[in-house]
Structures are given as C-alpha cells and as structure tokens.
Amino acid sequence: MSVVGTCPKCGGQVTDADGAPANSQKVPWHFWVFAGAAVVYLGWRLIQGLWMLFT
C-alpha cells in the first residue's frame, strides 16, 4: 500500500475489513528503542576501537 492508501499494482483504494479507507501503519515504538540502543552500542565500540588504535 502506498502512502496515499492505493494499491501499487492496480491503483485502487485499499480498504480495511469495515470498508473504511485503510491507514498506513506506524513503526512500533520498540523498534526505535532497539535502533537507539544499537546506535549507542556501535558508537561506544567505535570509541573503544579508536582508543585502542591510538594508545
């Protein structure tokens, strides 16, 4: 489904089970928690690597 709620193949309006226009789903909050934790971890490993390289 595209951002405007249409089918990418036929261009028709996508509806949910009630017949109402379907809404795009948002990214779950726990994905952002995981992404933030991954950035912090990889940043720390980068700092450690640079520290070992120059000492």
N, C-alpha and C positions, 0 to 999 in steps of 0.2 A: 504494500500500500504506500502510495506517495504521501508527501506532507499534506497535500490538499484533500486526501481521502479518496483518491481514484485508483483504479486498478492499473498497474503499469502495462499490462498486455492489451486490454480492450478499452480502457479509458472510462469504464462505467463507475458509478458511485458505489463505494463499498458501504454496506450497512451491517449492523450487529443483529443479534437474534430478535430484538424487538422491532426491527425495521428502521431504527433511527440511524443517522449517519455515524459511521464508526470514527472514533477518535484515535489519534496516534498515541502509542504508549510511551511513557517517560522512562528514562533509565532509572532502575531502582537505586535507592539511597545507599544500600550496602555495596554497590559497585563503586561508588565514589569513595567510600571508606577504604575499600581494597586498593583502589588506584592511588589514593593519598598515601597509604601505608607503603605501597611499592615505591613511590617516588622518594619517600623519606629513607627507606632502606637502601635503595640504589644510590641516593645522594651520599649517605653515610659510607657505603662501600667505596665510592669514588674518593671521598676524603681520605679513607684509610689507605687506598691504593697510592694516592699521591703522596701521602705522608711516608709510606714505605719506600717509594721511589726516590724521594729527596733526602732521606735521612740515612 
